[in-house]
Every structure is written in C-alpha cells, then in structure tokens.
Amino acid sequence: MTDHMTTGPVGPFEPPYCSVVFTSLRTSVDDGYEETSRRMEELVATAPGFLGADSARTPGGLGITVAYFRDAEAVKAWRDAPEHREARRRGRVEWYEEYAVHVGTVERSYRGERCGRDE
C-alpha cells in the first residue's frame, strides 16, 4: 500500500478478525512498483472479507502495511489471488531487499482521539 490511501487509522472492527502485517525494506528499483501498488489497493478493496488497511513508509524505504480481514479464509483468498501472487513474486525479485509477514487474530479493538485534557 502506498500513500494514495487515506490518512489516519482505520477501524476498529468487531473482533475477532485477522490482521496481516507486511513489513518491507525497498530496493532502489521502481520499475512498475507504483502502478502495481495502486492496482493492489484497488484489488484488495474489492476482496471479500477485506475490512481496511493502514500503511506507512519512511524516506529510507522501510514500509509497514497492516491489512485487516474478516477471517482466515479471506486472508487465504487474498494471498492466493492471481494478480496478488504476481505482485508478490515481483516484490521478492525486484522491489524488496527483505520483508516479513505476520498473520494474527485480533481479539480486542478500539479507537481513541485526542480529547484536549489529561484523563
């Protein structure tokens, strides 16, 4: 996911649900990266069970994307989507020096906002 997404945290969602944390360090290769990133954002937004995503990237190339899905079946379906498989292959070969993926179940979720006073 890139900075094309809305800013601010998504959610919370009704637990339990799944989170997929993708952390990566970019290479200097940009050949098709932005276009593919935009396409993945479009595609995942229409994936059954997709709830939302948070994403950030540092100027040095470290990126963290957390995608939220209703259940493990939705995570698996996204993982196995043909265009996503191809994007992952290109990422391993061209765009990422290294990456890590963590998949888990969220058991508790809430959101807060600045209230202007110490509580």
ABEGO torsion letter per residue (X at the ends): XBAABBBEBBOBBBOBBBBBBBBBBBBABABGAAAAAAAAAAAAAABBGBAEBBBBBBAAGBBBBBBBBABAAAAAAAAABAAAAAAAAAAAAAABABBBBBBBBBABBBBBBBAGBBX
